[in-house]
Amino acid sequence: MSMIGARRAIVAAILLGAIGCDPGVEEPDAARARRDAFIGPDTNIDAWGPDAGMISCGEDNDCDDGVDCNGIETCSGRLCALGPAPSCADEIACTIDLCDLSVGDCVHRAPDADGDGFGDARCVDARGERLGTDCDDSDDRRFPGNLEICDIAGLDEDCDLNTRGGLDADLDGVEDARCCNPMRTTDTRPNCGLDCLDSARSVNPMGTETCNGIDDNCDGVVDEICICNPGITRPCVAGGVCAAGVETCTNGLVWSMCSIAAEPTDVCNGLDEDCDGRVDEGVAIECWRDVDNDRFAPAGRASERRCSDPDRTMVGGCPVDYTNRPPLDAASSDCCDRDARAHPGQVNYFNIASFCTGFDFDCDGAATREFTLLAAPTGRCIYPTETTCNAASDLSGWLEGVPGCGVGGTQLTGCFWFPSGLGPACTFTPAGEIQSCR
């Protein structure tokens, strides 16, 4: 080796240690900034390492290492000196910029954050061309050429969305649906294989659907051509008591008769024995609830279907606590369904109020007093003869004003002839009464 060649080799080795430019080694942005800051004219840079001053030169060519990016070497004072080096930094923020001594020039590389040996594909140059090929520089399991693995999680190991792992256990030519990748821009469904059961060769998108409880054609629907699956059961379609029975599937196409047979007609018991969806039809009658059993239901009460009671002919066979009279208007509606004394058409008078309408027992909206006559002003029988006195024996009336409903008072109960030692006279006996109303 010539003296100049040896010197260049020594210069190259010393420069690598002096400026941190190992061939092919990526330089972080922070380190590059520090290097670019000090690579400039610096008389203290020793191109010859610890043996500075030991190698002499006669001209610049004696010091030239043939690499421009680390500075131009010159001969000064018969010793080789390192000249200022140009910066390797470009205008692309994402690149790693360094001086590569193996090529003798600056290189610009995409970063490799996950250390898998592939640069980040997101780093592009000024023309928009990718400088790296790694589709996920944060995951060292993903890079071009890596082995694609079949997984439901859809991890794209080889950075190729078209490959999914290639699992086809049943060798039907259709990839297992458990092998997935992220969706491509052209996809309308998850980017997964299409074989929904990779353990059965007959099951795939080209399979023929049969009644077997399996989605043979992988369309997401099981046994869509079948009315039912053989042997399975379902509740009877009919209602009533039949709903408790079951029907059984025969040959996947026919449902059997219900296990509970319908009766020809209903019995009046609140059940639907003929399973037609109606209860006690033909054997129940229409009735209205009548709590006080006075044959009148209150206004607004709905009818009910009840079993007939042959002993209650007065209310059309409706059972106890029911009437066959519909509450259509005031003349047919009970104004107090808690008191049998109060109902439309009541003719009796009562001196104790009803449970809910006071003394309005005939439901006409007012309380009518039974006795409203007043006795003669004198309050006495003054007839002079027995004949005229006896003729007034049915005379009656209140002696001191007409009392209100349920209020007591004194009544004249009639005149009678009373013979005595003092002489006969026409007289009366007052009686205490309570005013009755309806």
URCORQUI-V408690 format. One record per pair of residues at least 4 apart in sequence whose ideal C-beta (glycine too) atoms are under 8 Angstrom apart, sorted by the first residue. I is the first residue (numbers start at 0). J is the second residue. Records with the same first field share a line. If there is no record, write none. Layout:
I: J  J
This chain:
0: 4  5  8
1: 5
2: 6  61
3: 7  60  61  63
4: 8
5: 9
6: 10  54  56  61  62  79
7: 11  63  64  65
8: 12  64
9: 13  47  48  54
10: 14  46  47  62  64  72  79
11: 15  64  66  100
12: 16  48
13: 17  45  46  47  48
14: 18  20  46  64  66  69  70  81  100
15: 19  20  21  22  100
16: 48
17: 44  45  46  81
18: 34  38  69  84  98
19: 26  30  34
20: 26  34  68  69  97  98  99  100
21: 100
22: 99  100  101  102
23: 99  101
24: 97
25: 95  97  108  110  111
26: 30  31  34  95  96  97
27: 31  95
28: 32  95
29: 33
30: 34
31: 35  87  88  95  96  97
32: 36  88
33: 37
34: 38
35: 86  87  88
37: 41
38: 70  83  84  85  86
39: 83  84
40: 82  83
41: 81  83
42: 80
44: 80  81
45: 51  81
46: 51  62  72  79  80  81
47: 51  52  53  54  78  79
50: 54
51: 78
52: 78
54: 78  79
55: 77  78
56: 61  62  74  77  78  79
57: 61  74  77
58: 74
59: 63  71  72  73  74
61: 74  79
62: 72  73  74  79  80
63: 71  72
64: 69  72
65: 103
66: 98  100  103  104
67: 71  85  103  104
68: 84  85  87  98  99  103  104  105
69: 81  84  98  100
70: 81  82  83  84
71: 82  83
72: 79  80  81  82
73: 79  80  82
74: 78  79  80
75: 79  80
84: 98
85: 105
87: 96  97  98  105  106  107
88: 96
89: 94  96  107
90: 125
91: 107  122  123  124  125  130
93: 109  110  119  121  122  123  130
94: 107  108  109  110  122  124  130
95: 107  108  109  110
96: 105  106  107  108
97: 105  106  108
98: 104  105  106
99: 103  104  105  106
102: 106
107: 124  130
108: 118  130  131
109: 118  119  120  122  129  130  131  133
110: 118  119  122  131  136
111: 115  116  117  118  119  131  133  136
112: 119  136  137
113: 133  135  136  137  138  139
114: 139
115: 133  139  141  142
116: 142
117: 131  132  133  136  142  143
118: 122  130  131  132  133  136
119: 131  133  136
120: 129  131  132  133  134  136  158
121: 131  136
122: 129  130  131
123: 127  128  129  130
124: 128  130
131: 136
132: 142  143  158
133: 141  142  143  158
134: 141  142  143  155  158
135: 141  155  158
140: 145  154  156
141: 145  154  155  156  157  158
142: 157  158
143: 157  158  159
144: 157
145: 156  157  158
146: 156  157
147: 155  156  157  159  162  163  164  165
148: 154  156  164
149: 163  164  165  166  175  177  178  192
150: 154  164  177  178  179
151: 177  178  179  191
152: 179
153: 179  180  181  189  190  191
155: 159  160  180  181
157: 162
160: 180  181  183  190
161: 180  183
162: 180
163: 174  178  179  180  190  191  192
164: 174  175  178
165: 174  178
166: 174  175  177  178  192  197
167: 171  172  173  174  175  194  197
168: 175  197  198
169: 194  196  197  198  199  200  202
170: 200
171: 194  200  201  202  203
172: 203
173: 192  193  194  197  203  204  205
174: 178  192  193  194
175: 192  194  197
176: 191  192  193  194  195  197  217
177: 191  192  197
178: 191  192
179: 189  190  191  192
180: 190  191
181: 190
182: 186  188  189  190
183: 190
186: 190
192: 197
193: 203  204  217
194: 202  203  204  217
195: 202  203  214  217
196: 202  213  214  217
199: 213
201: 206  207  215
202: 206  213  214  215  216  217
203: 216  217
204: 216  217  218
205: 216
206: 215  216  217
207: 215  216
208: 214  215  216  218  222  223  224
209: 213  215  222  224
210: 222  224  225  227  228  229  251  252
211: 215  222  228
212: 221  222  228
213: 221  222
214: 218  219  220  221
218: 223
222: 228  251
225: 251  252
226: 248  251  252  253  254
227: 231  233  248  251  252  254
228: 248  251
229: 248  249  250  251
230: 247  248
231: 247  248
232: 245  246  247  248
233: 245  246  248  254
234: 242  244  245  246
235: 241  242  243  244  245  246  257  258  259  274
236: 246  257
237: 241  242  257  261  274  275
238: 242  271  274  275  276
239: 261  270  271  272  273  274  275  276  278
240: 259  261  270  271  272  274
241: 257  259  260  261  274
242: 274
243: 259
244: 257  258  259
245: 257  258
246: 254  255  256  257  258
247: 254  255
248: 253  254  255
249: 253  254  255
256: 260
257: 261  274
261: 272  273  274  275
262: 266  272  273  274
263: 273
264: 272  273  281  282
265: 270  271  272  273  277  278  279  280  281  282
266: 270  272  279  282
267: 279  282  283  306  307
268: 279  306
269: 278  279
270: 278  279
271: 275  276  277  278  279
275: 280
278: 283  304
279: 283  304  306
282: 306  307
283: 304  305  306  307
284: 304  305  306  307  315  316  317  323
285: 302  303  304  323
286: 302  303  304  305  314  315  317  318  321  322  323
287: 296  300  301  302  303  317  321  322  323  324  325  326
288: 296  300  303  320  321
289: 293  294  295  296  314  317  320  321  322  333  336
290: 320  336  337
291: 333  335  336  337  338  339
292: 319  320  322  339
293: 333  339  340  341  342
294: 313  314  322  324  342
295: 322  324  326  331  332  333  336  342  343
296: 300  322  324  325  326  332  333  336
297: 326  332  333  334  336
298: 326  329  332  333
299: 326
300: 326
302: 325
303: 321
305: 317  318  321
306: 318
307: 316  317  318
308: 316  317  318  319
309: 316
311: 315  316  317  318  319
312: 316
314: 321  322  323  324
315: 323
316: 323
317: 321  322  323
324: 331
325: 331
326: 331  332  333
327: 331  332
328: 332
329: 343  362
330: 343  344
331: 343
332: 343  362
333: 341  342  343  362
334: 341  342  343  355  356  359  362
335: 341  342  353  354  355  356  362
337: 354  355
338: 353  354  355  356
340: 345  347  349  353  360
341: 345  353  354  355  356  359  360  361  362
342: 360  361  362
343: 361  362  363
344: 361
345: 360  361  362  437
346: 361  437
347: 360  437
348: 360  369  435  436  437
349: 353  358  360  435  436  437
350: 404  405  433  434  435  436
351: 405
352: 357  358  404  405
353: 357  358  359  360
356: 360  362
357: 366  404
358: 366  404  405  436  437
359: 363  364  365  366  437
360: 436  437
361: 367  437
363: 367
366: 404  436  437
367: 436  437
368: 401  403  404  434  435  436
369: 434  435  436  437
370: 395  396  397  401  410  432  434  435
371: 401
372: 395  396  397
373: 396  397  398  400  401
374: 378  394  395  396  397  398  410  411
375: 379  381  394  396  411
377: 381
378: 398  411
379: 426  427
380: 388  391  394  414  415  425  426  427
381: 425
382: 387  388  390  391  414  425
383: 387  425
384: 388
385: 389  416  423  425
386: 390
387: 391  425
388: 392  414  415  416  425
389: 414  415  416
391: 413  414  425
392: 413  414  415
393: 413
394: 411  413  414
395: 410  411  412  413
396: 410  411
397: 401  402  408  409  410  411
398: 408  409  410  411  429
399: 408  409
400: 408
401: 408  434
402: 406  407  408  433  434
403: 434
404: 434  435  436
405: 433  434  436
406: 433  434
407: 431  432  433  434
408: 431  432  433  434
409: 429  430  431  432
410: 429  430  431  432
411: 427  429
412: 427  428  429  430
413: 427
414: 425  426  427
415: 425  426  427  428
416: 423  424  425
417: 423  424  425  426
418: 423
419: 423  424
